[in-house]
């Protein structure tokens, strides 16, 4: 059922996916002048927000703050409770601390990646389930691939 003036969830997801594909295409097509958009200048933090019963928490504001600079990146959880935030961090950012806030919950992240690896996406997965916060870095790439393919 469609409410007048509101796109159905599938159409919003398709629109979001098309936007992501267009963004990725621009990254690939960019000249060396735009090298800052390459993998080694990105750090992605993603994860799921769920209540204590495991139900997704949609529409929750999420903020990622670089403690070094105070610069923040904003996001929001979708209907599945998924949030994705892409920060601009380079090789020199290994070991840097980030503060992640999702609603009234927070987590501290230490940036970890291999600066020599300039082909693999960099990031981590942080889930908020009930009052628990769980960092799952080994789940990061699979979650990112699933997000991009949806």
TASUL-V460682 format. One line per field, one symbol per residue. ss: DSSP state (@ for helix, = for strand, . for the rest). phi: phi as a letter, one per 40 degrees, with the letter a starting at -180 (. if undefined). psi: psi as a letter, one per 20 degrees, with the letter a starting at -180 (. if undefined). A space follows every 50 residues. Layout:
ss->???
phi->???
psi->???
//
This chain:
ss->........@@@@@@@@@@@@@@@@@@@@@..@@@@@@.@@@========= .....=....======.....=====.....=======..@@@...==== ==..======............=======..====.@@@@@@@@@@@@@.
phi->.bcdgbccdccccccccccccccccccccccccbdcccdcbbbbbaibbb cccgccbcgccbbbbcccbgcbbbaaccccgcbabbbcbbdccdgcbbbb bbgcbaabbbcbaccccbbcdbiabbbbbgccbbcbcccdcccccccccc
psi->ppppipqqgghgggggghggggghghggiqrhhkhijrhjjqoppraqpq ahijpqoqjppppppohgiipqpqaqqahijpqppoqopahiipiqpqpp pocjqrqppppproihojhpqparpoqoocjqpppmhiigggggggghi.
//
